[in-house]
Amino acid sequence: MRPLALSLITLTLAPLAARSQSLKPPTIDQSLEMRSVGSPQISPDGTRVIYEETRTNWESNSFDTDLWITTIATGERHLLTTQAKSSNNASWSPDGRMIAFLSDRSAPLPKSPDGKSQLYVLPADGGEAQQITKLEEGVDTFVWTPDSKHIALTAQAPETQERKDRKETFGDYHVVHADYPMLHLWLLELPVTDTAGRASELKDPKLLTPGDTFSVGSFSVSPDGSRVAFSAQRDPDLISSFSSDIYTVTLAGGPIKKIVDTPGPDDDPQWSPDGSKIAYVTADGSRFFFYTNRKIAVVPSDGGSPKVISTSFDEDPGLLRWAPAGIYFSALQKMSASLFLLDPATGHVNRVVLPDATIATSFTFSSDFGHIAYRSAIPNQYPEIYASNLPAPAPVQLTHVGDQLKPFATATEEIVHWRSGDGTPIEGVLYKPADFSPTKKYPLLVVIHGGPTGIDLPILSPDRYYPIQRFVAKGALILRPNYRGSAGYGEAFRSLNVRNLGVGDYADVISGVDSLIAQGFVDRDRVGSMGWSEGGYISAFITTFSDRFKAVSVGAGISDWTTYYANTDITPFTPQYLHATPWDDPEIYRKTSPISYIAHAKTPTLIQHGGSDHRVPLPNAYELRQALEDHGVPVKMVVYDGFGHPINKPKQQRAVMEENENWFDHYLWGDPLAPSLTPISKPAKP
């Protein structure tokens, strides 16, 4: 039977390869215009699903989000919100009659900049949306109360008179590690409509967490609607995340009670069905919580001794809901993503098997936990929205945005395995053209994810920073390595680049390159590397540490850990991973910094960076550029003014991709190197 099966596969793939050869890859603009779906919200009765669909708005230079609603039984769908700016974070009222969401469509308030999201509600069966908040700083997030008559929300308090007076006297300035705008918890009573259709007057929300002693994070409302459990840290600064603890407060207003006070962050409280306990995610006292496992713990809702109950699970759990059957959470396991059910009494964890859902995320439940909606894909598939029953899953596909790719040639993705220099097993995703032949030799481009606790998965997605599909169509292979430190492989694997950043990461990348070269289909003289954030750092390490690569692109990358430490908004990162400050152990900072190896640099390097990046501040890019220039290495640096760590607008993403295409087309394929990008010609006005 085996020879027959192989011949059938050959006959099946041959026309597919021929068809793919007749198709072209998407242009950069076509990639940027591809829609994606996410954030499903299933109705309380399990019959309908709201989801977000992102579209590209070239006129406003933005990626806008619309809300769509679909009926599971029929597949009928329609646009729920007007396409005016973005609408997102939809949430059904518990009685299923109303839908609340956030939108930045409203005109700016007199003392509020444009783009602040306000809260809206609309009838679930159709009607006009009504704006129900007009807060100066907008609404951060919100949760319905069980009676469907109130909404708890987080938002910044209005600017104080003291701050206004200071601005009037001294002008606008801020004190570093002070002057924090705290997030507070508020309760909003919804307008009531009488029998004549008249709505009551909109009331201002009631402040539940007065003072400036902490900043509120995640929260949930108790099943009886009397209390809110919330996490809060001493201020909203990233460096203060270690101080996050769990509190409760009554919705009637009253004393705030801290019920969890353990070292390291405690977040995301979720009530038990009877309201007697609260589950939450904890670092469990770990000093190095940036890379050690988070865990699920339970504490009595009135306070008491917390108990960690997920010690047997070796990954970070994403806490979802506490159902009568147990505590649901989502998590990665290598290159799969799944739904899990935790027994709070025994700590036993079961994976919920969902057919054809290798990579499933964004789970949401009906009120009786008998139905779920989620975002899912299998390898080589575009993520779609699905709905299913529980506990006997029978998924129904609700969206078909993957059809966008039918007119285009796309790469085939497969999972590959190799061993690093120290014997560590490493996985990655290899992109191949549909007509791949193991007897040919291909250029190889390594695309490195950020994090380091990011992960690459073998699913289809629109190209953004790097025109991967265009590189494959031009004849390249793409390797996306899940180097040590990546999520999905457990705490021990995430710890392997502790005091080993760059050095161990490079070993994982180059061993993957060598593994493919050894198989005979990679041209060892045409290898390049690119990546953003931590991926940009590893690419910078490649630039200075190695002469094996033909060209490199460094996106928002670290060149010097001391420079990074002194400038970043996430100061604890290097003490967590290097176990020291640069003043305590300058040698470990030297060993792991790309700039330390600059004398060996030979590789032409493109540097791209946001001009207002606080996560990886711009001095890192200038330091690398100047050092490469001083050593006579070809270098080009592009700064995207006004952008932070991500480049998140379509026109600038177009520039990022075109710069990368120009750079690698020249150094790997020998095309002319354009000194600058060519603007799109606009038709002359009549």
C-alpha positions in Angstrom: 0.0 0.0 0.0 2.9 2.4 0.7 3.9 2.7 -3.1 0.3 3.4 -4.0 0.0 6.1 -1.4 3.2 7.8 -2.5 2.1 7.8 -6.2 -1.3 9.3 -5.2 0.6 12.1 -3.3 2.8 12.7 -6.3 -0.2 13.0 -8.6 -1.9 15.4 -6.2 1.0 17.7 -5.6 2.0 18.0 -9.3 -0.9 20.1 -10.4 -0.7 22.1 -7.2 2.9 23.0 -8.0 2.1 23.8 -11.6 -0.8 26.1 -10.4 1.5 27.8 -7.9 4.1 28.5 -10.6 1.4 30.3 -12.6 0.6 32.6 -9.6 2.5 35.5 -8.3 3.2 36.5 -4.7 1.3 39.4 -3.2 2.8 42.8 -3.7 3.9 44.7 -0.6 0.7 46.8 -0.7 -1.4 43.6 -1.2 0.2 42.0 1.9 -0.5 45.2 3.9 -4.1 45.2 2.8 -4.9 41.7 3.9 -7.6 41.5 6.5 -7.3 39.4 9.7 -9.9 38.3 12.3 -9.7 37.9 16.1 -11.1 38.5 19.5 -14.3 36.4 19.2 -17.0 36.9 21.8 -19.8 34.3 22.0 -23.2 35.3 23.1 -24.5 34.1 26.5 -26.9 31.6 24.9 -24.2 30.3 22.6 -26.0 31.1 19.3 -24.0 34.1 18.0 -20.4 35.4 17.8 -19.0 38.9 17.6 -15.5 39.2 16.2 -13.0 41.9 15.1 -11.9 42.3 11.6 -8.9 44.5 10.8 -8.7 46.5 7.6 -6.1 48.8 6.1 -7.1 52.5 5.8 -4.5 54.2 3.5 -6.3 57.5 3.7 -5.9 57.8 7.4 -2.7 55.7 7.5 -4.1 53.3 10.0 -5.1 49.7 10.6 -8.7 50.0 11.6 -10.9 47.4 13.4 -14.6 46.7 12.8 -17.0 44.5 14.7 -18.9 41.8 12.9 -21.6 39.5 14.2 -22.5 36.0 12.9 -25.1 33.4 13.6 -23.5 30.1 14.3 -26.4 27.9 12.9 -26.7 29.7 9.5 -23.3 31.3 9.1 -25.1 34.6 8.2 -22.9 37.6 9.2 -23.1 41.4 9.0 -21.2 44.4 10.1 -22.1 45.4 13.6 -20.5 48.8 13.8 -20.0 51.7 11.4 -16.6 51.9 9.7 -15.6 55.1 11.4 -12.2 54.7 12.8 -12.0 51.6 15.1 -14.4 49.6 17.2 -13.1 46.8 19.4 -13.3 44.9 22.7 -16.9 43.9 22.3 -18.7 42.3 25.2 -22.2 40.9 25.5 -24.3 41.9 28.5 -25.0 38.8 30.7 -28.7 38.9 29.7 -27.7 38.9 26.0 -29.7 42.0 25.1 -26.9 44.6 24.8 -23.4 44.8 23.4 -20.8 47.1 24.8 -17.6 48.1 22.9 -14.8 50.6 22.8 -14.3 53.1 19.9 -12.2 56.1 19.1 -14.8 57.4 16.6 -16.0 60.3 18.8 -14.7 63.8 18.4 -12.0 64.8 20.8 -13.1 66.3 24.0 -12.0 69.9 24.8 -9.1 68.8 27.0 -8.5 65.3 25.5 -6.3 64.4 22.5 -7.9 62.6 19.6 -7.8 58.8 19.6 -9.1 58.2 23.1 -11.5 55.3 23.2 -14.9 55.8 24.8 -17.5 53.2 25.8 -20.6 52.5 23.6 -23.6 50.2 23.9 -26.0 49.0 21.3 -29.0 46.6 21.2 -27.9 43.1 20.3 -30.7 42.7 17.8 -29.9 45.9 16.0 -30.0 49.7 16.5 -27.8 52.7 16.9 -24.8 52.7 19.2 -25.0 55.1 22.1 -21.8 56.7 23.6 -22.0 56.3 27.4 -18.7 57.7 28.6 -17.0 61.1 28.0 -13.9 60.7 30.0 -10.9 63.0 29.3 -8.4 60.1 29.1 -10.8 57.6 27.6 -11.7 54.1 28.8 -9.0 51.4 29.2 -11.1 48.3 29.6 -14.4 47.2 31.1 -16.6 44.3 32.5 -20.4 44.0 32.7 -22.0 43.3 36.1 -24.2 40.2 36.3 -27.4 42.3 36.4 -26.6 43.9 33.0 -27.3 47.3 34.5 -23.8 48.4 35.3 -20.3 48.3 33.8 -17.1 48.3 35.8 -14.3 50.0 34.0 -10.7 51.3 34.3 -9.7 54.8 33.3 -7.3 57.5 34.3 -8.7 60.2 36.6 -9.0 63.7 35.2 -6.0 66.0 35.5 -5.8 67.5 39.0 -6.0 71.2 39.7 -2.5 71.0 41.2 -1.1 69.6 37.9 -3.0 72.3 35.9 -1.6 75.0 38.1 1.9 73.6 37.7 1.6 73.7 33.9 0.4 77.2 34.1 3.4 78.3 36.1 6.2 76.2 34.8 5.0 74.8 31.5 4.7 71.1 30.8 7.3 68.6 32.0 7.5 65.4 33.9 9.6 63.9 36.7 11.1 60.5 35.8 9.7 57.7 38.0 7.1 60.1 39.3 4.1 62.1 38.0 2.3 58.8 37.1 -1.2 58.9 35.7 -2.8 56.1 37.7 -5.5 53.8 36.3 -8.5 53.6 38.6 -11.6 51.4 38.9 -15.0 53.0 38.2 -18.6 51.8 38.2 -21.0 53.1 35.5 -24.8 52.9 35.7 -26.3 52.4 32.3 -29.1 54.7 31.1 -32.6 53.2 31.5 -35.1 53.4 28.6 -38.8 53.9 29.6 -41.8 52.6 27.7 -41.9 55.6 25.5 -38.3 54.9 24.3 -36.8 57.8 26.3 -33.4 57.2 27.9 -32.6 58.4 31.4 -29.8 61.0 31.8 -26.3 59.6 31.5 -24.6 59.6 34.9 -20.9 60.1 35.6 -19.1 56.9 36.7 -18.5 56.3 40.4 -14.9 56.0 41.5 -14.2 52.8 43.4 -10.5 53.1 44.1 -9.7 56.7 45.2 -6.2 57.9 46.0 -2.9 57.5 44.3 -1.4 54.5 46.2 -1.7 52.1 43.2 -2.6 51.6 39.6 -5.3 49.1 38.7 -4.7 46.3 36.2 -7.0 43.3 35.4 -10.3 42.8 37.2 -13.5 40.7 37.3 -16.9 41.0 39.0 -18.2 38.5 41.5 -21.0 36.1 40.5 -23.5 37.9 42.8 -22.4 41.3 41.5 -21.4 42.7 44.9 -17.6 42.9 44.6 -14.8 43.4 42.2 -11.5 41.5 42.4 -8.6 43.4 40.8 -4.9 43.4 40.5 -2.9 46.6 41.2 0.7 47.7 41.4 2.3 50.7 43.0 2.3 52.7 39.7 1.8 51.9 36.0 5.5 51.8 35.3 6.7 48.5 33.7 9.5 48.4 36.3 6.9 48.2 39.0 5.2 45.0 37.8 6.8 43.0 40.6 4.5 44.8 43.0 1.2 43.7 41.5 -1.1 42.1 44.1 -4.8 41.1 44.3 -7.5 43.2 46.0 -11.2 43.3 46.4 -13.7 46.2 46.8 -17.5 46.3 47.0 -19.4 47.9 44.1 -21.4 49.9 46.7 -18.1 51.6 47.5 -16.2 50.9 50.7 -12.8 49.8 52.0 -10.4 48.2 49.7 -9.0 44.8 50.9 -5.7 43.3 49.8 -6.1 39.5 49.7 -2.9 38.4 48.1 0.5 39.9 49.0 3.3 37.7 47.7 6.6 38.6 46.1 6.5 39.0 42.3 3.5 39.8 40.2 0.0 38.5 40.9 -2.6 39.2 38.2 -5.8 38.3 36.4 -8.2 37.4 39.2 -11.2 35.2 38.3 -14.0 34.2 40.6 -15.2 30.7 41.4 -18.8 30.0 40.4 -20.0 30.3 44.0 -17.9 33.4 44.7 -16.1 31.8 47.6 -12.7 31.7 46.0 -10.6 33.6 43.4 -8.1 32.1 41.0 -5.2 34.2 39.7 -1.9 34.0 37.9 1.2 34.3 40.1 4.9 34.3 39.8 4.8 32.3 43.0 7.6 34.4 44.6 10.0 33.8 41.8 12.7 36.5 41.6 13.3 36.0 37.9 9.7 36.0 36.8 10.6 37.3 33.3 11.4 33.8 32.2 10.3 31.4 35.0 6.8 29.8 34.8 3.7 31.7 35.9 1.3 29.5 37.8 -2.4 29.5 38.7 -3.2 29.9 42.4 -6.4 30.1 44.4 -7.2 32.2 47.5 -10.4 32.5 49.6 -12.3 35.6 48.3 -12.3 37.1 51.9 -8.5 36.5 52.2 -6.4 33.7 53.5 -3.6 31.4 52.5 -3.1 31.2 48.7 -2.5 27.7 47.2 -0.7 27.2 43.9 -2.6 24.5 42.0 -0.9 24.3 38.5 2.6 23.2 39.6 2.5 20.1 37.2 2.1 22.3 34.1 5.4 23.4 32.5 4.4 26.5 30.7 2.7 29.9 31.2 -1.1 29.5 31.6 -3.4 32.1 30.2 -6.2 32.1 32.8 -9.7 32.3 31.2 -12.7 31.4 33.3 -13.6 29.3 36.4 -16.4 27.0 35.3 -18.3 24.4 37.4 -16.2 21.7 35.6 -12.9 23.5 36.6 -10.6 26.3 35.6 -10.1 26.9 31.9 -6.8 28.3 30.7 -5.0 28.5 27.3 -1.3 27.8 26.7 1.4 26.9 24.2 3.0 23.5 24.0 5.9 23.7 21.5 4.2 24.9 18.3 0.7 24.1 19.3 -1.7 26.2 21.3 -4.7 24.7 23.1 -7.4 25.0 25.7 -6.9 23.2 29.0 -9.1 22.4 32.0 -7.5 22.4 35.5 -9.1 20.6 38.4 -8.7 23.0 41.4 -9.0 20.2 43.9 -6.4 17.8 42.5 -4.3 20.1 40.2 -4.8 17.7 37.3 -4.7 19.2 33.9 -6.6 17.9 30.8 -6.2 19.3 27.3 -9.5 20.0 25.6 -9.2 18.3 22.2 -10.6 20.5 19.4 -10.6 18.8 16.0 -8.4 20.6 13.3 -7.3 23.1 15.9 -3.5 22.7 16.1 -3.1 26.4 17.1 -6.1 27.7 18.9 -6.4 30.9 21.0 -8.7 33.6 22.1 -11.3 31.3 23.8 -14.7 32.7 24.9 -17.5 30.8 26.6 -21.3 30.9 26.7 -22.9 31.5 30.1 -23.5 27.7 30.7 -20.0 26.8 29.4 -21.7 24.5 26.8 -20.4 26.5 23.8 -17.1 28.2 22.9 -15.8 30.4 20.2 -12.1 30.8 19.4 -9.5 31.7 16.8 -7.7 28.7 15.2 -5.6 27.4 12.4 -3.8 24.2 11.3 -0.3 24.4 9.7 -0.3 26.3 6.4 -3.7 27.8 7.1 -4.8 31.3 7.8 -6.4 31.8 11.3 -10.2 31.8 11.3 -13.0 32.2 13.9 -14.7 28.9 14.9 -17.5 28.0 17.3 -18.1 24.6 19.0 -20.0 22.8 21.6 -18.5 21.5 24.8 -17.7 18.9 26.1 -18.1 17.1 22.8 -16.5 19.5 20.3 -17.9 19.9 16.8 -16.3 23.0 15.4 -18.0 25.3 12.9 -15.9 27.7 10.8 -17.4 31.2 10.9 -15.0 33.2 8.8 -13.1 32.7 5.5 -10.5 35.4 5.4 -8.0 32.8 4.2 -9.7 33.0 0.8 -7.7 36.3 0.3 -4.6 34.2 -0.4 -6.2 32.1 -3.2 -5.0 34.4 -6.0 -1.4 34.4 -4.8 1.5 32.0 -4.7 2.4 31.3 -1.1 5.2 29.3 0.6 4.8 25.9 2.1 5.6 25.9 5.8 7.0 22.9 7.7 8.5 22.3 11.2 12.2 21.4 11.2 14.4 20.2 14.0 18.1 20.3 14.8 20.5 20.3 17.7 22.4 23.4 18.8 26.1 23.5 19.6 25.6 22.3 23.1 23.2 19.6 22.1 20.0 21.5 22.9 17.1 20.4 20.6 15.8 23.4 18.6 12.7 23.7 16.3 11.9 26.2 13.6 9.6 26.9 10.7 11.0 26.4 7.2 9.3 28.2 4.3 9.7 26.5 0.9 8.4 27.4 -2.6 5.7 25.0 -3.9 8.1 23.7 -6.5 10.9 23.1 -4.1 13.5 20.6 -5.2 16.1 19.1 -2.8 18.6 18.9 -5.7 18.7 22.6 -6.1 20.6 25.1 -3.9 18.6 28.1 -2.5 19.6 31.3 -0.8 18.5 31.2 2.9 17.1 34.1 4.9 16.7 33.7 8.7 13.8 35.7 10.2 14.2 35.9 14.0 11.2 36.6 16.3 11.3 38.9 19.3 10.8 38.4 22.9 12.9 36.5 23.6 9.7 34.7 24.8 8.0 35.0 21.4 7.4 32.0 19.1 7.0 31.4 15.4 4.2 29.0 14.3 3.6 27.3 11.0 0.5 29.2 10.0 -0.2 31.8 7.3 -0.3 35.5 8.2 0.1 38.7 6.2 3.7 39.9 5.7 4.4 43.1 7.5 8.0 44.0 8.4 9.6 41.5 6.0 8.3 40.5 2.6 8.7 36.8 3.2 6.4 35.6 0.4 8.2 37.8 -2.1 11.6 36.4 -1.0 10.3 32.8 -1.4 8.9 33.6 -4.8 12.3 35.0 -5.8 13.9 31.6 -4.9 14.8 31.8 -1.2 14.1 29.5 1.7 13.1 31.2 5.0 14.0 29.8 8.4 12.2 31.1 11.5 14.0 29.5 14.5 12.5 29.2 17.9 15.8 29.8 19.6 16.4 29.2 23.4 14.2 31.4 25.4 11.2 31.0 23.1 7.8 30.4 24.6 6.1 27.0 24.4 9.0 24.8 25.4 8.9 25.0 29.2 10.7 26.9 31.9 14.1 25.1 31.5 14.2 26.0 27.8 13.3 29.6 28.5 16.1 29.8 31.0 18.9 28.6 28.6 19.8 32.1 27.5 20.1 33.5 31.0 23.6 35.0 31.2 23.9 33.6 27.7 22.0 36.1 25.6 23.3 36.5 22.1 25.9 33.8 22.5 23.5 30.9 23.0 20.9 32.4 20.6 23.5 32.7 17.8 24.5 29.1 18.4 20.9 28.1 17.9 20.6 30.1 14.7 23.9 29.1 13.1 23.4 25.4 13.9 20.0 25.6 12.1 21.7 27.1 9.1 24.3 24.4 9.2 21.7 21.7 9.5 20.0 22.9 6.3 23.3 23.3 4.5 24.2 19.8 5.4 21.0 18.6 3.6 22.4 19.9 0.4 19.8 22.4 -0.7 21.1 25.7 0.8 23.7 27.9 -0.9 26.1 28.6 2.0 27.4 31.7 0.3 24.0 33.4 0.2 22.6 33.5 3.7 21.0 36.6 5.4 19.4 37.4 8.7 16.7 39.8 9.8 14.6 40.4 12.9 12.8 43.0 15.1 13.4 43.7 18.8 15.1 40.7 20.3 15.3 39.3 16.8 17.0 42.6 15.8 19.4 42.1 18.7 20.3 38.6 17.5 20.8 39.9 14.0 23.1 42.7 15.4 25.0 39.9 17.2 25.3 38.1 13.8 26.6 41.3 12.2 29.5 41.7 14.6 30.1 38.1 15.7 30.0 36.2 12.4 31.3 36.4 8.8 29.0 33.7 7.7 26.2 36.0 6.5 25.9 38.0 3.2 23.6 40.7 4.6 21.8 41.5 7.8 18.8 43.7 8.8 18.6 44.9 12.4 15.1 46.1 13.4 14.8 48.0 16.7 17.7 45.9 18.0 20.0 46.1 21.0 23.6 46.8 20.3 25.0 47.5 23.8 23.2 46.1 26.9 24.6 48.9 29.1 23.2 51.5 26.7 20.0 49.6 26.7 19.8 49.3 30.5 20.4 53.0 31.1 17.7 54.1 28.6 14.9 51.5 28.4 11.5 51.7 30.0 11.8 48.0 31.0 14.9 48.4 33.2 14.4 45.0 35.0 15.0 43.0 31.7 18.7 42.8 31.8 19.0 42.2 35.6 16.5 39.4 35.1 18.4 37.7 32.2 22.0 38.7 33.1 21.5 38.5 36.9 23.4 41.8 37.4 23.5 45.4 36.5 26.3 46.7 34.3 27.8 48.4 37.4 27.9 45.1 39.3 29.1 42.8 36.4 30.4 44.7 33.4 31.9 41.5 31.9 28.6 39.8 31.4 27.3 42.9 29.7 30.4 43.0 27.5 30.2 39.3 26.6 26.5 39.5 25.5 26.6 42.9 23.6 27.0 42.9 19.8 29.1 46.1 20.0 31.9 44.2 21.9 32.7 42.3 18.7 32.6 45.2 16.3 36.2 44.7 15.2 35.2 41.5 13.5 32.2 43.1 11.7 32.1 42.7 7.9 28.5 42.1 7.0 26.5 44.9 5.2 23.8 45.9 7.7 20.5 47.7 7.4 19.3 49.4 10.6 15.6 50.3 11.1 14.3 51.9 14.3 11.4 54.0 15.7 12.4 57.5 16.5 10.5 57.5 19.8 11.2 53.9 20.9 11.3 53.6 24.7 11.5 49.8 24.8 14.8 49.6 22.8 15.8 53.3 22.7 17.3 54.9 19.6 20.9 55.3 21.0 21.3 51.5 20.4 20.8 52.1 16.6 23.1 55.1 16.5 25.8 53.3 18.4 25.8 50.3 16.0 25.6 52.5 12.9 28.6 54.7 14.0 30.7 51.7 14.9 30.0 49.9 11.6 30.7 53.1 9.7 34.0 53.6 11.6 35.0 50.1 10.6 34.2 50.5 6.9 31.2 48.1 6.9 28.4 49.0 4.5 25.5 50.3 6.6 22.2 52.1 6.1 20.1 53.5 9.0 16.4 54.5 8.7 14.6 56.2 11.5 10.8 56.2 11.5 10.0 59.5 13.2 7.3 59.5 15.9 7.1 55.7 16.2 7.8 53.7 19.3 8.9 50.1 19.4 6.5 48.8 16.8 6.0 50.4 13.4 2.2 50.1 13.4 0.9 52.2 10.5 0.6 50.9 6.9 2.6 53.6 5.1 5.6 53.2 7.4 5.3 49.4 7.3 5.4 49.7 3.5 8.7 51.6 3.9 10.1 49.0 6.3 9.3 46.2 3.9 10.5 48.0 0.8 13.8 48.8 2.5 14.3 45.2 3.4 13.4 44.0 -0.1 15.8 46.5 -1.6 18.6 45.5 0.8 18.4 41.7 0.4 17.6 41.8 -3.3 21.0 43.6 -3.8 23.2 41.5 -1.4 21.7 38.1 -2.2 20.5 38.5 -5.8 22.8 41.2 -7.1 20.0 43.7 -8.0 21.0 47.4 -8.0 20.9 49.0 -4.5 18.4 51.8 -4.7 19.7 54.8 -2.6 16.2 55.7 -1.6 12.6 54.4 -2.0 10.6 55.5 -5.1 7.4 57.3 -4.1 4.2 56.1 -5.7 3.2 58.4 -8.5 -0.2 60.0 -8.1 -2.3 60.6 -11.2 -2.3 64.3 -12.3 -5.4 66.2 -11.4 -7.7 67.0 -14.4 
